[in-house]
Amino acid sequence: MRTRQNSWERLREQTVTQLVAAALAEDREAFRQLWWNWCCIQETEALMARWLRSPDSAAAPHHVRRCNDSS
């Protein structure tokens, strides 16, 4: 479980770093995609926490479909 948490932390840090770089470069398309990724990370973490408290929750599959439909 700790390895997964570290992976999420690294992903979060990388995404924030990339968001700042895209904003500074005024790369709107990169920023838009990275912002979507950031929102998905935040929502996924919240849903995973809820799902872990209630393993029969159907929230996680719904979220995955929503994030994958972003293109």
mmCIF file as gemmi writes it, N, C-alpha and C atoms, coordinates in Angstrom:
data_model
loop_
_atom_site.group_PDB
_atom_site.id
_atom_site.type_symbol
_atom_site.label_atom_id
_atom_site.label_alt_id
_atom_site.label_comp_id
_atom_site.label_asym_id
_atom_site.label_entity_id
_atom_site.label_seq_id
_atom_site.pdbx_PDB_ins_code
_atom_site.Cartn_x
_atom_site.Cartn_y
_atom_site.Cartn_z
_atom_site.occupancy
_atom_site.B_iso_or_equiv
_atom_site.pdbx_formal_charge
_atom_site.auth_seq_id
_atom_site.auth_asym_id
_atom_site.pdbx_PDB_model_num
ATOM 1 N N . MET Axp A 1 ? 0.83 -1.198 0 1 0 ? 1 A 1
ATOM 2 C CA . MET Axp A 1 ? 0 0 0 1 0 ? 1 A 1
ATOM 3 C C . MET Axp A 1 ? 0.876 1.264 0 1 0 ? 1 A 1
ATOM 4 N N . ARG Axp A 2 ? 1.991 1.227 0.7 1 0 ? 2 A 1
ATOM 5 C CA . ARG Axp A 2 ? 2.867 2.398 0.764 1 0 ? 2 A 1
ATOM 6 C C . ARG Axp A 2 ? 3.454 2.727 -0.616 1 0 ? 2 A 1
ATOM 7 N N . THR Axp A 3 ? 3.785 1.692 -1.397 1 0 ? 3 A 1
ATOM 8 C CA . THR Axp A 3 ? 4.331 1.923 -2.735 1 0 ? 3 A 1
ATOM 9 C C . THR Axp A 3 ? 3.31 2.64 -3.603 1 0 ? 3 A 1
ATOM 10 N N . ARG Axp A 4 ? 2.053 2.239 -3.532 1 0 ? 4 A 1
ATOM 11 C CA . ARG Axp A 4 ? 1.005 2.911 -4.299 1 0 ? 4 A 1
ATOM 12 C C . ARG Axp A 4 ? 0.89 4.368 -3.881 1 0 ? 4 A 1
ATOM 13 N N . GLN Axp A 5 ? 0.939 4.615 -2.591 1 0 ? 5 A 1
ATOM 14 C CA . GLN Axp A 5 ? 0.836 5.989 -2.107 1 0 ? 5 A 1
ATOM 15 C C . GLN Axp A 5 ? 2.008 6.823 -2.634 1 0 ? 5 A 1
ATOM 16 N N . ASN Axp A 6 ? 3.214 6.252 -2.613 1 0 ? 6 A 1
ATOM 17 C CA . ASN Axp A 6 ? 4.383 6.962 -3.144 1 0 ? 6 A 1
ATOM 18 C C . ASN Axp A 6 ? 4.218 7.236 -4.635 1 0 ? 6 A 1
ATOM 19 N N . SER Axp A 7 ? 3.653 6.292 -5.368 1 0 ? 7 A 1
ATOM 20 C CA . SER Axp A 7 ? 3.425 6.489 -6.804 1 0 ? 7 A 1
ATOM 21 C C . SER Axp A 7 ? 2.463 7.64 -7.041 1 0 ? 7 A 1
ATOM 22 N N . TRP Axp A 8 ? 1.389 7.702 -6.251 1 0 ? 8 A 1
ATOM 23 C CA . TRP Axp A 8 ? 0.435 8.812 -6.382 1 0 ? 8 A 1
ATOM 24 C C . TRP Axp A 8 ? 1.11 10.136 -6.055 1 0 ? 8 A 1
ATOM 25 N N . GLU Axp A 9 ? 1.944 10.136 -5.024 1 0 ? 9 A 1
ATOM 26 C CA . GLU Axp A 9 ? 2.635 11.368 -4.643 1 0 ? 9 A 1
ATOM 27 C C . GLU Axp A 9 ? 3.566 11.832 -5.768 1 0 ? 9 A 1
ATOM 28 N N . ARG Axp A 10 ? 4.302 10.909 -6.373 1 0 ? 10 A 1
ATOM 29 C CA . ARG Axp A 10 ? 5.186 11.259 -7.489 1 0 ? 10 A 1
ATOM 30 C C . ARG Axp A 10 ? 4.378 11.779 -8.678 1 0 ? 10 A 1
ATOM 31 N N . LEU Axp A 11 ? 3.278 11.111 -8.991 1 0 ? 11 A 1
ATOM 32 C CA . LEU Axp A 11 ? 2.429 11.538 -10.109 1 0 ? 11 A 1
ATOM 33 C C . LEU Axp A 11 ? 1.885 12.941 -9.858 1 0 ? 11 A 1
ATOM 34 N N . ARG Axp A 12 ? 1.431 13.18 -8.628 1 0 ? 12 A 1
ATOM 35 C CA . ARG Axp A 12 ? 0.912 14.492 -8.254 1 0 ? 12 A 1
ATOM 36 C C . ARG Axp A 12 ? 1.992 15.569 -8.411 1 0 ? 12 A 1
ATOM 37 N N . GLU Axp A 13 ? 3.192 15.296 -7.893 1 0 ? 13 A 1
ATOM 38 C CA . GLU Axp A 13 ? 4.3 16.255 -7.984 1 0 ? 13 A 1
ATOM 39 C C . GLU Axp A 13 ? 4.697 16.519 -9.43 1 0 ? 13 A 1
ATOM 40 N N . GLN Axp A 14 ? 4.789 15.474 -10.244 1 0 ? 14 A 1
ATOM 41 C CA . GLN Axp A 14 ? 5.146 15.64 -11.654 1 0 ? 14 A 1
ATOM 42 C C . GLN Axp A 14 ? 4.1 16.474 -12.386 1 0 ? 14 A 1
ATOM 43 N N . THR Axp A 15 ? 2.834 16.204 -12.105 1 0 ? 15 A 1
ATOM 44 C CA . THR Axp A 15 ? 1.766 16.932 -12.78 1 0 ? 15 A 1
ATOM 45 C C . THR Axp A 15 ? 1.792 18.404 -12.414 1 0 ? 15 A 1
ATOM 46 N N . VAL Axp A 16 ? 2.013 18.71 -11.144 1 0 ? 16 A 1
ATOM 47 C CA . VAL Axp A 16 ? 2.083 20.115 -10.727 1 0 ? 16 A 1
ATOM 48 C C . VAL Axp A 16 ? 3.274 20.802 -11.395 1 0 ? 16 A 1
ATOM 49 N N . THR Axp A 17 ? 4.405 20.14 -11.437 1 0 ? 17 A 1
ATOM 50 C CA . THR Axp A 17 ? 5.589 20.714 -12.081 1 0 ? 17 A 1
ATOM 51 C C . THR Axp A 17 ? 5.308 20.988 -13.559 1 0 ? 17 A 1
ATOM 52 N N . GLN Axp A 18 ? 4.674 20.046 -14.23 1 0 ? 18 A 1
ATOM 53 C CA . GLN Axp A 18 ? 4.346 20.215 -15.644 1 0 ? 18 A 1
ATOM 54 C C . GLN Axp A 18 ? 3.303 21.318 -15.848 1 0 ? 18 A 1
ATOM 55 N N . LEU Axp A 19 ? 2.342 21.41 -14.933 1 0 ? 19 A 1
ATOM 56 C CA . LEU Axp A 19 ? 1.336 22.48 -15.014 1 0 ? 19 A 1
ATOM 57 C C . LEU Axp A 19 ? 1.993 23.851 -14.95 1 0 ? 19 A 1
ATOM 58 N N . VAL Axp A 20 ? 2.904 24.023 -14.021 1 0 ? 20 A 1
ATOM 59 C CA . VAL Axp A 20 ? 3.602 25.307 -13.868 1 0 ? 20 A 1
ATOM 60 C C . VAL Axp A 20 ? 4.423 25.605 -15.121 1 0 ? 20 A 1
ATOM 61 N N . ALA Axp A 21 ? 5.128 24.606 -15.637 1 0 ? 21 A 1
ATOM 62 C CA . ALA Axp A 21 ? 5.947 24.815 -16.839 1 0 ? 21 A 1
ATOM 63 C C . ALA Axp A 21 ? 5.069 25.2 -18.032 1 0 ? 21 A 1
ATOM 64 N N . ALA Axp A 22 ? 3.929 24.539 -18.197 1 0 ? 22 A 1
ATOM 65 C CA . ALA Axp A 22 ? 3.024 24.867 -19.309 1 0 ? 22 A 1
ATOM 66 C C . ALA Axp A 22 ? 2.466 26.279 -19.15 1 0 ? 22 A 1
ATOM 67 N N . ALA Axp A 23 ? 2.141 26.654 -17.922 1 0 ? 23 A 1
ATOM 68 C CA . ALA Axp A 23 ? 1.614 28.005 -17.677 1 0 ? 23 A 1
ATOM 69 C C . ALA Axp A 23 ? 2.681 29.054 -17.992 1 0 ? 23 A 1
ATOM 70 N N . LEU Axp A 24 ? 3.898 28.815 -17.552 1 0 ? 24 A 1
ATOM 71 C CA . LEU Axp A 24 ? 4.982 29.767 -17.807 1 0 ? 24 A 1
ATOM 72 C C . LEU Axp A 24 ? 5.302 29.883 -19.299 1 0 ? 24 A 1
ATOM 73 N N . ALA Axp A 25 ? 5.154 28.779 -20.019 1 0 ? 25 A 1
ATOM 74 C CA . ALA Axp A 25 ? 5.414 28.785 -21.459 1 0 ? 25 A 1
ATOM 75 C C . ALA Axp A 25 ? 4.187 29.256 -22.253 1 0 ? 25 A 1
ATOM 76 N N . GLU Axp A 26 ? 3.107 29.516 -21.531 1 0 ? 26 A 1
ATOM 77 C CA . GLU Axp A 26 ? 1.838 29.928 -22.145 1 0 ? 26 A 1
ATOM 78 C C . GLU Axp A 26 ? 1.369 28.919 -23.188 1 0 ? 26 A 1
ATOM 79 N N . ASP Axp A 27 ? 1.576 27.641 -22.874 1 0 ? 27 A 1
ATOM 80 C CA . ASP Axp A 27 ? 1.133 26.544 -23.738 1 0 ? 27 A 1
ATOM 81 C C . ASP Axp A 27 ? -0.259 26.119 -23.274 1 0 ? 27 A 1
ATOM 82 N N . ARG Axp A 28 ? -1.254 26.733 -23.858 1 0 ? 28 A 1
ATOM 83 C CA . ARG Axp A 28 ? -2.636 26.522 -23.401 1 0 ? 28 A 1
ATOM 84 C C . ARG Axp A 28 ? -3.108 25.091 -23.569 1 0 ? 28 A 1
ATOM 85 N N . GLU Axp A 29 ? -2.76 24.449 -24.668 1 0 ? 29 A 1
ATOM 86 C CA . GLU Axp A 29 ? -3.211 23.07 -24.892 1 0 ? 29 A 1
ATOM 87 C C . GLU Axp A 29 ? -2.583 22.117 -23.873 1 0 ? 29 A 1
ATOM 88 N N . ALA Axp A 30 ? -1.29 22.256 -23.642 1 0 ? 30 A 1
ATOM 89 C CA . ALA Axp A 30 ? -0.631 21.413 -22.642 1 0 ? 30 A 1
ATOM 90 C C . ALA Axp A 30 ? -1.226 21.676 -21.257 1 0 ? 30 A 1
ATOM 91 N N . PHE Axp A 31 ? -1.444 22.949 -20.95 1 0 ? 31 A 1
ATOM 92 C CA . PHE Axp A 31 ? -2.01 23.298 -19.651 1 0 ? 31 A 1
ATOM 93 C C . PHE Axp A 31 ? -3.406 22.688 -19.492 1 0 ? 31 A 1
ATOM 94 N N . ARG Axp A 32 ? -4.233 22.765 -20.548 1 0 ? 32 A 1
ATOM 95 C CA . ARG Axp A 32 ? -5.584 22.217 -20.489 1 0 ? 32 A 1
ATOM 96 C C . ARG Axp A 32 ? -5.548 20.705 -20.208 1 0 ? 32 A 1
ATOM 97 N N . GLN Axp A 33 ? -4.675 19.987 -20.919 1 0 ? 33 A 1
ATOM 98 C CA . GLN Axp A 33 ? -4.587 18.537 -20.719 1 0 ? 33 A 1
ATOM 99 C C . GLN Axp A 33 ? -4.044 18.206 -19.336 1 0 ? 33 A 1
ATOM 100 N N . LEU Axp A 34 ? -3.031 18.94 -18.901 1 0 ? 34 A 1
ATOM 101 C CA . LEU Axp A 34 ? -2.47 18.692 -17.575 1 0 ? 34 A 1
ATOM 102 C C . LEU Axp A 34 ? -3.466 19.026 -16.474 1 0 ? 34 A 1
ATOM 103 N N . TRP Axp A 35 ? -4.25 20.087 -16.687 1 0 ? 35 A 1
ATOM 104 C CA . TRP Axp A 35 ? -5.273 20.434 -15.707 1 0 ? 35 A 1
ATOM 105 C C . TRP Axp A 35 ? -6.291 19.304 -15.615 1 0 ? 35 A 1
ATOM 106 N N . TRP Axp A 36 ? -6.684 18.732 -16.743 1 0 ? 36 A 1
ATOM 107 C CA . TRP Axp A 36 ? -7.62 17.601 -16.741 1 0 ? 36 A 1
ATOM 108 C C . TRP Axp A 36 ? -7.008 16.435 -15.97 1 0 ? 36 A 1
ATOM 109 N N . ASN Axp A 37 ? -5.724 16.164 -16.226 1 0 ? 37 A 1
ATOM 110 C CA . ASN Axp A 37 ? -5.042 15.083 -15.511 1 0 ? 37 A 1
ATOM 111 C C . ASN Axp A 37 ? -5.05 15.347 -14.005 1 0 ? 37 A 1
ATOM 112 N N . TRP Axp A 38 ? -4.766 16.586 -13.607 1 0 ? 38 A 1
ATOM 113 C CA . TRP Axp A 38 ? -4.744 16.956 -12.194 1 0 ? 38 A 1
ATOM 114 C C . TRP Axp A 38 ? -6.116 16.714 -11.556 1 0 ? 38 A 1
ATOM 115 N N . CYS Axp A 39 ? -7.155 17.135 -12.253 1 0 ? 39 A 1
ATOM 116 C CA . CYS Axp A 39 ? -8.517 16.932 -11.73 1 0 ? 39 A 1
ATOM 117 C C . CYS Axp A 39 ? -8.825 15.446 -11.593 1 0 ? 39 A 1
ATOM 118 N N . CYS Axp A 40 ? -8.396 14.665 -12.569 1 0 ? 40 A 1
ATOM 119 C CA . CYS Axp A 40 ? -8.616 13.216 -12.503 1 0 ? 40 A 1
ATOM 120 C C . CYS Axp A 40 ? -7.858 12.593 -11.339 1 0 ? 40 A 1
ATOM 121 N N . ILE Axp A 41 ? -6.629 13.045 -11.109 1 0 ? 41 A 1
ATOM 122 C CA . ILE Axp A 41 ? -5.843 12.536 -9.985 1 0 ? 41 A 1
ATOM 123 C C . ILE Axp A 41 ? -6.577 12.82 -8.677 1 0 ? 41 A 1
ATOM 124 N N . GLN Axp A 42 ? -7.027 14.054 -8.512 1 0 ? 42 A 1
ATOM 125 C CA . GLN Axp A 42 ? -7.708 14.438 -7.274 1 0 ? 42 A 1
ATOM 126 C C . GLN Axp A 42 ? -8.994 13.643 -7.082 1 0 ? 42 A 1
ATOM 127 N N . GLU Axp A 43 ? -9.782 13.527 -8.14 1 0 ? 43 A 1
ATOM 128 C CA . GLU Axp A 43 ? -11.049 12.806 -8.04 1 0 ? 43 A 1
ATOM 129 C C . GLU Axp A 43 ? -10.806 11.321 -7.807 1 0 ? 43 A 1
ATOM 130 N N . THR Axp A 44 ? -9.807 10.76 -8.475 1 0 ? 44 A 1
ATOM 131 C CA . THR Axp A 44 ? -9.501 9.344 -8.3 1 0 ? 44 A 1
ATOM 132 C C . THR Axp A 44 ? -9.073 9.059 -6.869 1 0 ? 44 A 1
ATOM 133 N N . GLU Axp A 45 ? -8.231 9.91 -6.297 1 0 ? 45 A 1
ATOM 134 C CA . GLU Axp A 45 ? -7.81 9.702 -4.911 1 0 ? 45 A 1
ATOM 135 C C . GLU Axp A 45 ? -9.001 9.736 -3.956 1 0 ? 45 A 1
ATOM 136 N N . ALA Axp A 46 ? -9.902 10.676 -4.161 1 0 ? 46 A 1
ATOM 137 C CA . ALA Axp A 46 ? -11.08 10.765 -3.293 1 0 ? 46 A 1
ATOM 138 C C . ALA Axp A 46 ? -11.97 9.541 -3.459 1 0 ? 46 A 1
ATOM 139 N N . LEU Axp A 47 ? -12.163 9.129 -4.704 1 0 ? 47 A 1
ATOM 140 C CA . LEU Axp A 47 ? -13.011 7.957 -4.944 1 0 ? 47 A 1
ATOM 141 C C . LEU Axp A 47 ? -12.37 6.677 -4.426 1 0 ? 47 A 1
ATOM 142 N N . MET Axp A 48 ? -11.056 6.569 -4.563 1 0 ? 48 A 1
ATOM 143 C CA . MET Axp A 48 ? -10.378 5.384 -4.042 1 0 ? 48 A 1
ATOM 144 C C . MET Axp A 48 ? -10.514 5.309 -2.529 1 0 ? 48 A 1
ATOM 145 N N . ALA Axp A 49 ? -10.391 6.437 -1.865 1 0 ? 49 A 1
ATOM 146 C CA . ALA Axp A 49 ? -10.534 6.456 -0.409 1 0 ? 49 A 1
ATOM 147 C C . ALA Axp A 49 ? -11.939 6.012 -0.012 1 0 ? 49 A 1
ATOM 148 N N . ARG Axp A 50 ? -12.945 6.525 -0.725 1 0 ? 50 A 1
ATOM 149 C CA . ARG Axp A 50 ? -14.321 6.104 -0.455 1 0 ? 50 A 1
ATOM 150 C C . ARG Axp A 50 ? -14.512 4.63 -0.763 1 0 ? 50 A 1
ATOM 151 N N . TRP Axp A 51 ? -13.963 4.182 -1.873 1 0 ? 51 A 1
ATOM 152 C CA . TRP Axp A 51 ? -14.12 2.795 -2.297 1 0 ? 51 A 1
ATOM 153 C C . TRP Axp A 51 ? -13.467 1.85 -1.3 1 0 ? 51 A 1
ATOM 154 N N . LEU Axp A 52 ? -12.324 2.249 -0.748 1 0 ? 52 A 1
ATOM 155 C CA . LEU Axp A 52 ? -11.653 1.413 0.247 1 0 ? 52 A 1
ATOM 156 C C . LEU Axp A 52 ? -12.485 1.291 1.524 1 0 ? 52 A 1
ATOM 157 N N . ARG Axp A 53 ? -13.242 2.328 1.835 1 0 ? 53 A 1
ATOM 158 C CA . ARG Axp A 53 ? -14.111 2.249 3.013 1 0 ? 53 A 1
ATOM 159 C C . ARG Axp A 53 ? -15.35 1.413 2.72 1 0 ? 53 A 1
ATOM 160 N N . SER Axp A 54 ? -15.753 1.329 1.452 1 0 ? 54 A 1
ATOM 161 C CA . SER Axp A 54 ? -16.943 0.578 1.059 1 0 ? 54 A 1
ATOM 162 C C . SER Axp A 54 ? -16.627 -0.188 -0.226 1 0 ? 54 A 1
ATOM 163 N N . PRO Axp A 55 ? -16.041 -1.388 -0.125 1 0 ? 55 A 1
ATOM 164 C CA . PRO Axp A 55 ? -15.567 -2.125 -1.301 1 0 ? 55 A 1
ATOM 165 C C . PRO Axp A 55 ? -16.633 -2.422 -2.363 1 0 ? 55 A 1
ATOM 166 N N . ASP Axp A 56 ? -17.902 -2.357 -2.018 1 0 ? 56 A 1
ATOM 167 C CA . ASP Axp A 56 ? -18.934 -2.664 -3.017 1 0 ? 56 A 1
ATOM 168 C C . ASP Axp A 56 ? -19.385 -1.421 -3.774 1 0 ? 56 A 1
ATOM 169 N N . SER Axp A 57 ? -18.691 -0.302 -3.593 1 0 ? 57 A 1
ATOM 170 C CA . SER Axp A 57 ? -19.053 0.943 -4.263 1 0 ? 57 A 1
ATOM 171 C C . SER Axp A 57 ? -18.855 0.834 -5.768 1 0 ? 57 A 1
ATOM 172 N N . ALA Axp A 58 ? -19.765 1.412 -6.516 1 0 ? 58 A 1
ATOM 173 C CA . ALA Axp A 58 ? -19.668 1.405 -7.975 1 0 ? 58 A 1
ATOM 174 C C . ALA Axp A 58 ? -19.085 2.726 -8.49 1 0 ? 58 A 1
ATOM 175 N N . ALA Axp A 59 ? -18.573 3.57 -7.617 1 0 ? 59 A 1
ATOM 176 C CA . ALA Axp A 59 ? -18.088 4.893 -8.017 1 0 ? 59 A 1
ATOM 177 C C . ALA Axp A 59 ? -16.821 4.814 -8.87 1 0 ? 59 A 1
ATOM 178 N N . ALA Axp A 60 ? -15.918 3.922 -8.557 1 0 ? 60 A 1
ATOM 179 C CA . ALA Axp A 60 ? -14.641 3.878 -9.274 1 0 ? 60 A 1
ATOM 180 C C . ALA Axp A 60 ? -14.798 3.61 -10.773 1 0 ? 60 A 1
ATOM 181 N N . PRO Axp A 61 ? -15.57 2.615 -11.202 1 0 ? 61 A 1
ATOM 182 C CA . PRO Axp A 61 ? -15.689 2.4 -12.65 1 0 ? 61 A 1
ATOM 183 C C . PRO Axp A 61 ? -16.273 3.607 -13.367 1 0 ? 61 A 1
ATOM 184 N N . HIS Axp A 62 ? -17.229 4.297 -12.761 1 0 ? 62 A 1
ATOM 185 C CA . HIS Axp A 62 ? -17.824 5.486 -13.367 1 0 ? 62 A 1
ATOM 186 C C . HIS Axp A 62 ? -16.759 6.551 -13.575 1 0 ? 62 A 1
ATOM 187 N N . HIS Axp A 63 ? -15.912 6.751 -12.59 1 0 ? 63 A 1
ATOM 188 C CA . HIS Axp A 63 ? -14.863 7.759 -12.678 1 0 ? 63 A 1
ATOM 189 C C . HIS Axp A 63 ? -13.877 7.412 -13.791 1 0 ? 63 A 1
ATOM 190 N N . VAL Axp A 64 ? -13.486 6.159 -13.887 1 0 ? 64 A 1
ATOM 191 C CA . VAL Axp A 64 ? -12.524 5.748 -14.908 1 0 ? 64 A 1
ATOM 192 C C . VAL Axp A 64 ? -13.079 6.045 -16.295 1 0 ? 64 A 1
ATOM 193 N N . ARG Axp A 65 ? -14.343 5.742 -16.523 1 0 ? 65 A 1
ATOM 194 C CA . ARG Axp A 65 ? -14.949 6.046 -17.82 1 0 ? 65 A 1
ATOM 195 C C . ARG Axp A 65 ? -14.903 7.54 -18.091 1 0 ? 65 A 1
ATOM 196 N N . ARG Axp A 66 ? -15.222 8.366 -17.101 1 0 ? 66 A 1
ATOM 197 C CA . ARG Axp A 66 ? -15.242 9.817 -17.302 1 0 ? 66 A 1
ATOM 198 C C . ARG Axp A 66 ? -13.857 10.339 -17.659 1 0 ? 66 A 1
ATOM 199 N N . CYS Axp A 67 ? -12.823 9.897 -16.968 1 0 ? 67 A 1
ATOM 200 C CA . CYS Axp A 67 ? -11.47 10.388 -17.251 1 0 ? 67 A 1
ATOM 201 C C . CYS Axp A 67 ? -10.98 9.911 -18.607 1 0 ? 67 A 1
ATOM 202 N N . ASN Axp A 68 ? -11.32 8.7 -18.982 1 0 ? 68 A 1
ATOM 203 C CA . ASN Axp A 68 ? -10.864 8.177 -20.266 1 0 ? 68 A 1
ATOM 204 C C . ASN Axp A 68 ? -11.601 8.802 -21.434 1 0 ? 68 A 1
ATOM 205 N N . ASP Axp A 69 ? -12.732 9.434 -21.199 1 0 ? 69 A 1
ATOM 206 C CA . ASP Axp A 69 ? -13.507 10.059 -22.269 1 0 ? 69 A 1
ATOM 207 C C . ASP Axp A 69 ? -13.103 11.513 -22.498 1 0 ? 69 A 1
ATOM 208 N N . SER Axp A 70 ? -11.977 11.937 -21.978 1 0 ? 70 A 1
ATOM 209 C CA . SER Axp A 70 ? -11.589 13.345 -22.039 1 0 ? 70 A 1
ATOM 210 C C . SER Axp A 70 ? -11.117 13.799 -23.409 1 0 ? 70 A 1
ATOM 211 N N . SER Axp A 71 ? -10.749 12.885 -24.274 1 0 ? 71 A 1
ATOM 212 C CA . SER Axp A 71 ? -10.16 13.299 -25.556 1 0 ? 71 A 1
ATOM 213 C C . SER Axp A 71 ? -11.154 13.865 -26.54 1 0 ? 71 A 1
